[in-house]
Amino acid sequence: MRRLFTALFIVFCFAACKTDDTFIFEIPYGPLEFSVPPGVSVLNYHQFTIPMDAQTILDFVSQGQSYSEIVPNVAVIQSLALQQDLSFARDISVTICLDGETDPNCGMEIFWKNPTDFDETTPSNLWANENDISELLESGDVVIKVKFSQLRSTTLQELNLILNLQFIAR
């Protein structure tokens, strides 16, 4: 009897485990270039808008099977001059917004990192939010906004950065 309950317990445990949705394919996007000027003020956040061609992602997805969602997977910020310092910002977030929105908290956060390391250098990996962005992509013109906030120090030189993104269609 004890073995029967143990066997049933194991079967129920495996049956109750929720498996991750399998992805159909990965969608690379980038590199997206932007620059952080020297001397950014520690008193404010600094946000940089990068144009995004949503139709490119939708065209890429439409070549495969049907999908139910597109979610962020990987984001890496790199510098053109390797090993540039990103530790001036404690918080880095990447959002996707409708073009023309002026609210600094617009859209949906898709990647973030808080706190950055005190010796954060590039390339720096950001953490993905599991938000479905397919509706935003299908709604029209969108932009990517990279926001540096809670600054620890000012930038001493111009930082020429590259943002590489990867999404998953499920």
PyRosetta script that sets phi, psi and omega in degrees:
from pyrosetta import init, pose_from_sequence

init()
pose = pose_from_sequence("MRRLFTALFIVFCFAACKTDDTFIFEIPYGPLEFSVPPGVSVLNYHQFTIPMDAQTILDFVSQGQSYSEIVPNVAVIQSLALQQDLSFARDISVTICLDGETDPNCGMEIFWKNPTDFDETTPSNLWANENDISELLESGDVVIKVKFSQLRSTTLQELNLILNLQFIAR")
pose.set_psi(1, -40.7)
pose.set_omega(1, -179.6)
pose.set_phi(2, -63.4)
pose.set_psi(2, -40.2)
pose.set_omega(2, 179.3)
pose.set_phi(3, -65.8)
pose.set_psi(3, -36.7)
pose.set_omega(3, 178.3)
pose.set_phi(4, -63.0)
pose.set_psi(4, -45.7)
pose.set_omega(4, 178.6)
pose.set_phi(5, -65.2)
pose.set_psi(5, -37.9)
pose.set_omega(5, 177.5)
pose.set_phi(6, -64.6)
pose.set_psi(6, -44.6)
pose.set_omega(6, 179.0)
pose.set_phi(7, -63.1)
pose.set_psi(7, -43.8)
pose.set_omega(7, 178.1)
pose.set_phi(8, -63.8)
pose.set_psi(8, -39.3)
pose.set_omega(8, 178.5)
pose.set_phi(9, -61.3)
pose.set_psi(9, -44.4)
pose.set_omega(9, 179.6)
pose.set_phi(10, -64.7)
pose.set_psi(10, -43.1)
pose.set_omega(10, 178.6)
pose.set_phi(11, -61.9)
pose.set_psi(11, -45.0)
pose.set_omega(11, 178.8)
pose.set_phi(12, -64.7)
pose.set_psi(12, -36.2)
pose.set_omega(12, 178.2)
pose.set_phi(13, -62.4)
pose.set_psi(13, -46.3)
pose.set_omega(13, 179.2)
pose.set_phi(14, -68.1)
pose.set_psi(14, -35.9)
pose.set_omega(14, 179.8)
pose.set_phi(15, -69.8)
pose.set_psi(15, -31.4)
pose.set_omega(15, -177.8)
pose.set_phi(16, -82.2)
pose.set_psi(16, -16.6)
pose.set_omega(16, -179.6)
pose.set_phi(17, -67.1)
pose.set_psi(17, 128.6)
pose.set_omega(17, 177.3)
pose.set_phi(18, -89.1)
pose.set_psi(18, 122.6)
pose.set_omega(18, 177.5)
pose.set_phi(19, -85.0)
pose.set_psi(19, 150.7)
pose.set_omega(19, 175.9)
pose.set_phi(20, -65.6)
pose.set_psi(20, 146.6)
pose.set_omega(20, 174.5)
pose.set_phi(21, -62.6)
pose.set_psi(21, 131.5)
pose.set_omega(21, 178.1)
pose.set_phi(22, -74.2)
pose.set_psi(22, 142.5)
pose.set_omega(22, -179.8)
pose.set_phi(23, -88.3)
pose.set_psi(23, 150.1)
pose.set_omega(23, 178.3)
pose.set_phi(24, -80.5)
pose.set_psi(24, -50.7)
pose.set_omega(24, 176.1)
pose.set_phi(25, -164.6)
pose.set_psi(25, 165.1)
pose.set_omega(25, 178.7)
pose.set_phi(26, -94.0)
pose.set_psi(26, 146.1)
pose.set_omega(26, -178.0)
pose.set_phi(27, -121.8)
pose.set_psi(27, 102.2)
pose.set_omega(27, 176.3)
pose.set_phi(28, -76.8)
pose.set_psi(28, 143.9)
pose.set_omega(28, 177.5)
pose.set_phi(29, -143.5)
pose.set_psi(29, 124.1)
pose.set_omega(29, 179.4)
pose.set_phi(30, 131.9)
pose.set_psi(30, -177.0)
pose.set_omega(30, 9.3)
pose.set_phi(31, -79.8)
pose.set_psi(31, 143.9)
pose.set_omega(31, 176.8)
pose.set_phi(32, -110.8)
pose.set_psi(32, 120.9)
pose.set_omega(32, -176.2)
pose.set_phi(33, -98.0)
pose.set_psi(33, 141.4)
pose.set_omega(33, 172.3)
pose.set_phi(34, -154.8)
pose.set_psi(34, 162.3)
pose.set_omega(34, -177.3)
pose.set_phi(35, -125.4)
pose.set_psi(35, 140.5)
pose.set_omega(35, 173.5)
pose.set_phi(36, -104.2)
pose.set_psi(36, 119.5)
pose.set_omega(36, -176.2)
pose.set_phi(37, -71.2)
pose.set_psi(37, 159.7)
pose.set_omega(37, 175.9)
pose.set_phi(38, -71.2)
pose.set_psi(38, 151.1)
pose.set_omega(38, 174.3)
pose.set_phi(39, 77.2)
pose.set_psi(39, 28.9)
pose.set_omega(39, 177.8)
pose.set_phi(40, -64.0)
pose.set_psi(40, 141.6)
pose.set_omega(40, -176.3)
pose.set_phi(41, -74.4)
pose.set_psi(41, 137.9)
pose.set_omega(41, 178.0)
pose.set_phi(42, -78.1)
pose.set_psi(42, -9.0)
pose.set_omega(42, -177.0)
pose.set_phi(43, -83.5)
pose.set_psi(43, -14.8)
pose.set_omega(43, -176.4)
pose.set_phi(44, -126.8)
pose.set_psi(44, 167.8)
pose.set_omega(44, 167.8)
pose.set_phi(45, -86.2)
pose.set_psi(45, 162.7)
pose.set_omega(45, 178.0)
pose.set_phi(46, -132.9)
pose.set_psi(46, 124.9)
pose.set_omega(46, -174.2)
pose.set_phi(47, -121.7)
pose.set_psi(47, 137.0)
pose.set_omega(47, -177.6)
pose.set_phi(48, -123.6)
pose.set_psi(48, 126.5)
pose.set_omega(48, -176.7)
pose.set_phi(49, -96.9)
pose.set_psi(49, 130.4)
pose.set_omega(49, -179.6)
pose.set_phi(50, -123.4)
pose.set_psi(50, 124.8)
pose.set_omega(50, 177.8)
pose.set_phi(51, -60.2)
pose.set_psi(51, 145.6)
pose.set_omega(51, 179.5)
pose.set_phi(52, -131.5)
pose.set_psi(52, 133.8)
pose.set_omega(52, 177.4)
pose.set_phi(53, -96.7)
pose.set_psi(53, 89.3)
pose.set_omega(53, -177.5)
pose.set_phi(54, -62.5)
pose.set_psi(54, -31.4)
pose.set_omega(54, -177.7)
pose.set_phi(55, -63.2)
pose.set_psi(55, -31.7)
pose.set_omega(55, 177.4)
pose.set_phi(56, -60.9)
pose.set_psi(56, -44.3)
pose.set_omega(56, 179.2)
pose.set_phi(57, -66.9)
pose.set_psi(57, -44.0)
pose.set_omega(57, -180.0)
pose.set_phi(58, -64.3)
pose.set_psi(58, -37.9)
pose.set_omega(58, 176.7)
pose.set_phi(59, -65.3)
pose.set_psi(59, -40.1)
pose.set_omega(59, 178.5)
pose.set_phi(60, -62.3)
pose.set_psi(60, -43.9)
pose.set_omega(60, -179.3)
pose.set_phi(61, -67.2)
pose.set_psi(61, -38.7)
pose.set_omega(61, -175.9)
pose.set_phi(62, -68.2)
pose.set_psi(62, -14.5)
pose.set_omega(62, 177.8)
pose.set_phi(63, -76.0)
pose.set_psi(63, -19.9)
pose.set_omega(63, -178.1)
pose.set_phi(64, -97.5)
pose.set_psi(64, -154.8)
pose.set_omega(64, 178.0)
pose.set_phi(65, -73.9)
pose.set_psi(65, 173.3)
pose.set_omega(65, 176.5)
pose.set_phi(66, -68.5)
pose.set_psi(66, 152.2)
pose.set_omega(66, -177.5)
pose.set_phi(67, -129.9)
pose.set_psi(67, 157.5)
pose.set_omega(67, 177.0)
pose.set_phi(68, -107.6)
pose.set_psi(68, -22.7)
pose.set_omega(68, 179.0)
pose.set_phi(69, -157.7)
pose.set_psi(69, 158.1)
pose.set_omega(69, 173.3)
pose.set_phi(70, -122.6)
pose.set_psi(70, 121.4)
pose.set_omega(70, -176.4)
pose.set_phi(71, -124.7)
pose.set_psi(71, 149.8)
pose.set_omega(71, 176.1)
pose.set_phi(72, -64.6)
pose.set_psi(72, 146.9)
pose.set_omega(72, -179.6)
pose.set_phi(73, -128.0)
pose.set_psi(73, -56.5)
pose.set_omega(73, -175.7)
pose.set_phi(74, -138.4)
pose.set_psi(74, 139.0)
pose.set_omega(74, 171.2)
pose.set_phi(75, -138.4)
pose.set_psi(75, 134.0)
pose.set_omega(75, 179.3)
pose.set_phi(76, -132.9)
pose.set_psi(76, 128.5)
pose.set_omega(76, 172.4)
pose.set_phi(77, -99.9)
pose.set_psi(77, 125.4)
pose.set_omega(77, 178.4)
pose.set_phi(78, -124.7)
pose.set_psi(78, 160.2)
pose.set_omega(78, 176.1)
pose.set_phi(79, -111.1)
pose.set_psi(79, 153.4)
pose.set_omega(79, 176.7)
pose.set_phi(80, -66.4)
pose.set_psi(80, -38.7)
pose.set_omega(80, 172.2)
pose.set_phi(81, -94.9)
pose.set_psi(81, 110.8)
pose.set_omega(81, -173.0)
pose.set_phi(82, -55.5)
pose.set_psi(82, 150.4)
pose.set_omega(82, 176.0)
pose.set_phi(83, 65.0)
pose.set_psi(83, 31.1)
pose.set_omega(83, 172.9)
pose.set_phi(84, -73.4)
pose.set_psi(84, 150.1)
pose.set_omega(84, -172.0)
pose.set_phi(85, -84.4)
pose.set_psi(85, 126.9)
pose.set_omega(85, 175.2)
pose.set_phi(86, -109.8)
pose.set_psi(86, 8.4)
pose.set_omega(86, -174.8)
pose.set_phi(87, -72.4)
pose.set_psi(87, -4.6)
pose.set_omega(87, 177.6)
pose.set_phi(88, -64.6)
pose.set_psi(88, -23.9)
pose.set_omega(88, -178.7)
pose.set_phi(89, -111.2)
pose.set_psi(89, 130.8)
pose.set_omega(89, 177.2)
pose.set_phi(90, -80.6)
pose.set_psi(90, -29.5)
pose.set_omega(90, -174.7)
pose.set_phi(91, -127.5)
pose.set_psi(91, 129.4)
pose.set_omega(91, 174.9)
pose.set_phi(92, -124.9)
pose.set_psi(92, 128.9)
pose.set_omega(92, 175.6)
pose.set_phi(93, -135.2)
pose.set_psi(93, 147.9)
pose.set_omega(93, 177.6)
pose.set_phi(94, -121.6)
pose.set_psi(94, 122.4)
pose.set_omega(94, 179.5)
pose.set_phi(95, -119.8)
pose.set_psi(95, 159.3)
pose.set_omega(95, 172.4)
pose.set_phi(96, -116.0)
pose.set_psi(96, 127.0)
pose.set_omega(96, -175.0)
pose.set_phi(97, -131.4)
pose.set_psi(97, 158.1)
pose.set_omega(97, 170.4)
pose.set_phi(98, -68.3)
pose.set_psi(98, 141.3)
pose.set_omega(98, -179.5)
pose.set_phi(99, -62.0)
pose.set_psi(99, 135.3)
pose.set_omega(99, 178.6)
pose.set_phi(100, 98.3)
pose.set_psi(100, -12.2)
pose.set_omega(100, 177.6)
pose.set_phi(101, -70.5)
pose.set_psi(101, 132.5)
pose.set_omega(101, -177.6)
pose.set_phi(102, -104.5)
pose.set_psi(102, -10.7)
pose.set_omega(102, 178.4)
pose.set_phi(103, -65.0)
pose.set_psi(103, 126.4)
pose.set_omega(103, -178.7)
pose.set_phi(104, -65.1)
pose.set_psi(104, -17.6)
pose.set_omega(104, 178.6)
pose.set_phi(105, -107.8)
pose.set_psi(105, 29.2)
pose.set_omega(105, -176.4)
pose.set_phi(106, -70.1)
pose.set_psi(106, 165.5)
pose.set_omega(106, 169.8)
pose.set_phi(107, 66.3)
pose.set_psi(107, -143.6)
pose.set_omega(107, -173.3)
pose.set_phi(108, -132.1)
pose.set_psi(108, 129.0)
pose.set_omega(108, 176.0)
pose.set_phi(109, -72.3)
pose.set_psi(109, 129.5)
pose.set_omega(109, -178.5)
pose.set_phi(110, -113.6)
pose.set_psi(110, -27.8)
pose.set_omega(110, 176.4)
pose.set_phi(111, -141.4)
pose.set_psi(111, 153.7)
pose.set_omega(111, -179.4)
pose.set_phi(112, -161.4)
pose.set_psi(112, 164.9)
pose.set_omega(112, 171.7)
pose.set_phi(113, -155.3)
pose.set_psi(113, 119.8)
pose.set_omega(113, 179.0)
pose.set_phi(114, -154.6)
pose.set_psi(114, 120.1)
pose.set_omega(114, -2.9)
pose.set_phi(115, -89.0)
pose.set_psi(115, 155.5)
pose.set_omega(115, 170.6)
pose.set_phi(116, -77.6)
pose.set_psi(116, 159.9)
pose.set_omega(116, 177.5)
pose.set_phi(117, -71.2)
pose.set_psi(117, 154.3)
pose.set_omega(117, 177.8)
pose.set_phi(118, -65.7)
pose.set_psi(118, -21.9)
pose.set_omega(118, 177.6)
pose.set_phi(119, -116.6)
pose.set_psi(119, 34.6)
pose.set_omega(119, -177.2)
pose.set_phi(120, -62.7)
pose.set_psi(120, 119.6)
pose.set_omega(120, 176.0)
pose.set_phi(121, -119.9)
pose.set_psi(121, 169.2)
pose.set_omega(121, 177.9)
pose.set_phi(122, -91.2)
pose.set_psi(122, 149.7)
pose.set_omega(122, 0.0)
pose.set_phi(123, -73.9)
pose.set_psi(123, 145.2)
pose.set_omega(123, -179.5)
pose.set_phi(124, -121.3)
pose.set_psi(124, 125.3)
pose.set_omega(124, 178.7)
pose.set_phi(125, -86.9)
pose.set_psi(125, 134.3)
pose.set_omega(125, 176.7)
pose.set_phi(126, -102.7)
pose.set_psi(126, 159.3)
pose.set_omega(126, -179.5)
pose.set_phi(127, -92.5)
pose.set_psi(127, 142.0)
pose.set_omega(127, -177.2)
pose.set_phi(128, -92.4)
pose.set_psi(128, 141.1)
pose.set_omega(128, 167.3)
pose.set_phi(129, -91.3)
pose.set_psi(129, 145.4)
pose.set_omega(129, -178.2)
pose.set_phi(130, -90.0)
pose.set_psi(130, 46.4)
pose.set_omega(130, 179.5)
pose.set_phi(131, -89.8)
pose.set_psi(131, 137.1)
pose.set_omega(131, 175.2)
pose.set_phi(132, -77.6)
pose.set_psi(132, 118.8)
pose.set_omega(132, -177.6)
pose.set_phi(133, -103.7)
pose.set_psi(133, 6.5)
pose.set_omega(133, -174.6)
pose.set_phi(134, -61.2)
pose.set_psi(134, -38.9)
pose.set_omega(134, 179.3)
pose.set_phi(135, -64.2)
pose.set_psi(135, -41.0)
pose.set_omega(135, 177.7)
pose.set_phi(136, -63.6)
pose.set_psi(136, -42.3)
pose.set_omega(136, 179.8)
pose.set_phi(137, -64.3)
pose.set_psi(137, -38.6)
pose.set_omega(137, -178.3)
pose.set_phi(138, -76.9)
pose.set_psi(138, -16.1)
pose.set_omega(138, -174.6)
pose.set_phi(139, -78.7)
pose.set_psi(139, -12.6)
pose.set_omega(139, 178.0)
pose.set_phi(140, 137.8)
pose.set_psi(140, -145.7)
pose.set_omega(140, -176.5)
pose.set_phi(141, -72.8)
pose.set_psi(141, 126.5)
pose.set_omega(141, 179.5)
pose.set_phi(142, -127.3)
pose.set_psi(142, 159.5)
pose.set_omega(142, 176.2)
pose.set_phi(143, -132.1)
pose.set_psi(143, 158.7)
pose.set_omega(143, 173.4)
pose.set_phi(144, -100.1)
pose.set_psi(144, 134.4)
pose.set_omega(144, 175.9)
pose.set_phi(145, -120.6)
pose.set_psi(145, 122.6)
pose.set_omega(145, 176.7)
pose.set_phi(146, -102.6)
pose.set_psi(146, 123.3)
pose.set_omega(146, -174.6)
pose.set_phi(147, -120.4)
pose.set_psi(147, 125.8)
pose.set_omega(147, 173.1)
pose.set_phi(148, -106.1)
pose.set_psi(148, 125.4)
pose.set_omega(148, -179.3)
pose.set_phi(149, -140.9)
pose.set_psi(149, 174.8)
pose.set_omega(149, -175.4)
pose.set_phi(150, 50.9)
pose.set_psi(150, 56.5)
pose.set_omega(150, -174.0)
pose.set_phi(151, -68.5)
pose.set_psi(151, 138.4)
pose.set_omega(151, 177.3)
pose.set_phi(152, -89.5)
pose.set_psi(152, -31.5)
pose.set_omega(152, -177.8)
pose.set_phi(153, -157.0)
pose.set_psi(153, 174.2)
pose.set_omega(153, 177.7)
pose.set_phi(154, -89.3)
pose.set_psi(154, 159.4)
pose.set_omega(154, 175.9)
pose.set_phi(155, -82.5)
pose.set_psi(155, 137.4)
pose.set_omega(155, -177.6)
pose.set_phi(156, -90.3)
pose.set_psi(156, -22.8)
pose.set_omega(156, 179.5)
pose.set_phi(157, -143.5)
pose.set_psi(157, 166.4)
pose.set_omega(157, 177.0)
pose.set_phi(158, -68.4)
pose.set_psi(158, 134.7)
pose.set_omega(158, 177.2)
pose.set_phi(159, -106.6)
pose.set_psi(159, 116.6)
pose.set_omega(159, 175.7)
pose.set_phi(160, -95.5)
pose.set_psi(160, 110.0)
pose.set_omega(160, -171.1)
pose.set_phi(161, -114.9)
pose.set_psi(161, 155.5)
pose.set_omega(161, 177.1)
pose.set_phi(162, -125.8)
pose.set_psi(162, 132.6)
pose.set_omega(162, 177.4)
pose.set_phi(163, -112.0)
pose.set_psi(163, 119.8)
pose.set_omega(163, 174.9)
pose.set_phi(164, -108.9)
pose.set_psi(164, 129.5)
pose.set_omega(164, -178.5)
pose.set_phi(165, -118.3)
pose.set_psi(165, 154.6)
pose.set_omega(165, 172.9)
pose.set_phi(166, -143.1)
pose.set_psi(166, 134.5)
pose.set_omega(166, 179.2)
pose.set_phi(167, -118.8)
pose.set_psi(167, 164.4)
pose.set_omega(167, 176.6)
pose.set_phi(168, -124.4)
pose.set_psi(168, 133.5)
pose.set_omega(168, 172.4)
pose.set_phi(169, -97.7)
pose.set_psi(169, 130.0)
pose.set_omega(169, 177.2)
pose.set_phi(170, -121.4)
pose.dump_pdb("model.pdb")
